[in-house]
Amino acid sequence: MEITVRELREEDIPRLAEIEAESFSMPWSAKDFQELFTHSYCRYIVALADGELAGSAGYRNICNEANIDNVVVAPKFRNIGIGSALMREIIAMGEAEHVEGFTLEVRVSNTAALRLYEKFGFVSEGIRPGFYERPREDANIMWKRYTI
Ligand SMILES: CC(C)(COP(=O)(O)OP(=O)(O)OC[C@H]1O[C@@H](n2cnc3c(N)ncnc32)[C@H](O)[C@@H]1OP(=O)(O)O)[C@@H](O)C(=O)NCCC(=O)NCCS
């Protein structure tokens, strides 16, 4: 299977919103993705598996801190390296624009995502109690920093 990564395009949004709905209890809507195009500080990419939309990831670069707010792979394409391909690319993009660090929140029970982020050098820096709803759960706050 050929996995490719490129920038998010407006035509990706309908399928991406479906992948979100398949993956999260509080998914981003098509409108949420559409808004990304109105903010110059947003960087969003998608992964394609043999040309089929398979996932997305992105960050908001706020004062050189890259906030990763959405990483998702369609259920049928998980565990074959697509999440890793997305992370590799957004980290390269952030490094190219000299971010000082990446940060994200992840449900404490989300083993797959925790493994993915740890693989790319993210470490836990704290817990935000009750951060998530549906179901209520703590968030693990993770960072990958380039400065001390
Ligand atoms: C988290 C997610 C993006 C991972 O994507 P993926 O394409 O399956 O990830 P990869 O195949 O690149 O795997 C990355 C690492 O995580 C590990 N991993 C993947 N799924 C796993 C699972 N179910 N349990 C434990 N580890 C897992 C793999 O072992 C892999 O490490 P390795 O390369 O050393 O073997 C995907 O599971 C997903 O979309 N989940 C639902 C949405 C979500 O929770 N997003 C994160 C929100 S913070």
The ligand as a Tripos MOL2 file, in Angstrom:
@<TRIPOS>MOLECULE
LIG
   48    50     1     0     0
SMALL
NO_CHARGES

@<TRIPOS>ATOM
      1 C1         -3.9080    7.1710   17.5920 C.3       1 LIG1
      2 C2         -3.9460    6.8840   16.0890 C.3       1 LIG1
      3 C3         -3.9210    8.2110   15.3360 C.3       1 LIG1
      4 C4         -2.6920    6.0490   15.7180 C.3       1 LIG1
      5 O1         -2.6490    5.9380   14.3060 O.3       1 LIG1
      6 P1         -2.0370    4.6450   13.5940 P.3       1 LIG1
      7 O2         -2.0010    4.9100   12.1320 O.co2     1 LIG1
      8 O3         -2.7650    3.4330   14.0250 O.co2     1 LIG1
      9 O4         -0.5500    4.6470   14.1970 O.3       1 LIG1
     10 P2          0.6980    3.8050   13.7050 P.3       1 LIG1
     11 O5          0.2520    2.6080   12.9130 O.co2     1 LIG1
     12 O6          1.6800    4.7170   13.0670 O.co2     1 LIG1
     13 O7          1.2760    3.2930   15.1090 O.3       1 LIG1
     14 C5          2.0330    4.1720   15.9370 C.3       1 LIG1
     15 C6          2.5260    3.4420   17.1680 C.3       1 LIG1
     16 O8          1.4630    3.2820   18.0830 O.3       1 LIG1
     17 C7          1.3230    1.9090   18.4490 C.3       1 LIG1
     18 N1         -0.0720    1.5420   18.4130 N.ar      1 LIG1
     19 C8         -0.9360    1.7430   17.4100 C.ar      1 LIG1
     20 N2         -2.1530    1.2540   17.7470 N.ar      1 LIG1
     21 C9         -2.0030    0.7330   18.9770 C.ar      1 LIG1
     22 C10        -2.8900    0.0810   19.8850 C.ar      1 LIG1
     23 N3         -4.1750   -0.1390   19.5420 N.pl3     1 LIG1
     24 N4         -2.4190   -0.2960   21.0970 N.ar      1 LIG1
     25 C11        -1.1220   -0.0800   21.4420 C.ar      1 LIG1
     26 N5         -0.2350    0.5370   20.6260 N.ar      1 LIG1
     27 C12        -0.6740    0.9280   19.4230 C.ar      1 LIG1
     28 C13         2.0220    1.1000   17.4220 C.3       1 LIG1
     29 O9          2.5750   -0.0270   18.0330 O.3       1 LIG1
     30 C14         3.0180    2.0360   16.8050 C.3       1 LIG1
     31 O10         4.2870    1.8920   17.3580 O.3       1 LIG1
     32 P3          5.4260    1.0940   16.5190 P.3       1 LIG1
     33 O11         5.5880    1.7980   15.2050 O.co2     1 LIG1
     34 O12         6.6160    1.2020   17.4000 O.co2     1 LIG1
     35 O13         4.9140   -0.2760   16.3590 O.co2     1 LIG1
     36 C15        -5.2010    6.0460   15.7080 C.3       1 LIG1
     37 O14        -5.2790    4.9190   16.5420 O.3       1 LIG1
     38 C16        -6.4880    6.8310   15.7920 C.2       1 LIG1
     39 O15        -6.8830    7.5200   14.8580 O.2       1 LIG1
     40 N6         -7.2210    6.7120   16.9360 N.am      1 LIG1
     41 C17        -8.5080    7.3850   17.0970 C.3       1 LIG1
     42 C18        -8.3380    8.8910   17.1630 C.3       1 LIG1
     43 C19        -7.4250    9.2910   18.3080 C.2       1 LIG1
     44 O16        -7.5360    8.7890   19.4060 O.2       1 LIG1
     45 N7         -6.5400   10.2510   18.0100 N.am      1 LIG1
     46 C20        -5.6240   10.8030   18.9940 C.3       1 LIG1
     47 C21        -6.2790   11.8920   19.7410 C.3       1 LIG1
     48 S1         -5.1860   12.6350   20.9570 S.3       1 LIG1
@<TRIPOS>BOND
     1     1     2 1
     2     2     3 1
     3     2     4 1
     4     2    36 1
     5     4     5 1
     6     5     6 1
     7     6     7 2
     8     6     8 1
     9     6     9 1
    10     9    10 1
    11    10    11 2
    12    10    12 1
    13    10    13 1
    14    13    14 1
    15    14    15 1
    16    15    16 1
    17    15    30 1
    18    16    17 1
    19    17    18 1
    20    17    28 1
    21    18    19 ar
    22    18    27 ar
    23    19    20 ar
    24    20    21 ar
    25    21    22 ar
    26    21    27 ar
    27    22    23 1
    28    22    24 ar
    29    24    25 ar
    30    25    26 ar
    31    26    27 ar
    32    28    29 1
    33    28    30 1
    34    30    31 1
    35    31    32 1
    36    32    33 2
    37    32    34 1
    38    32    35 1
    39    36    37 1
    40    36    38 1
    41    38    39 2
    42    38    40 1
    43    40    41 1
    44    41    42 1
    45    42    43 1
    46    43    44 2
    47    43    45 1
    48    45    46 1
    49    46    47 1
    50    47    48 1
@<TRIPOS>SUBSTRUCTURE
     1 LIG1         1 GROUP 0 **** ****
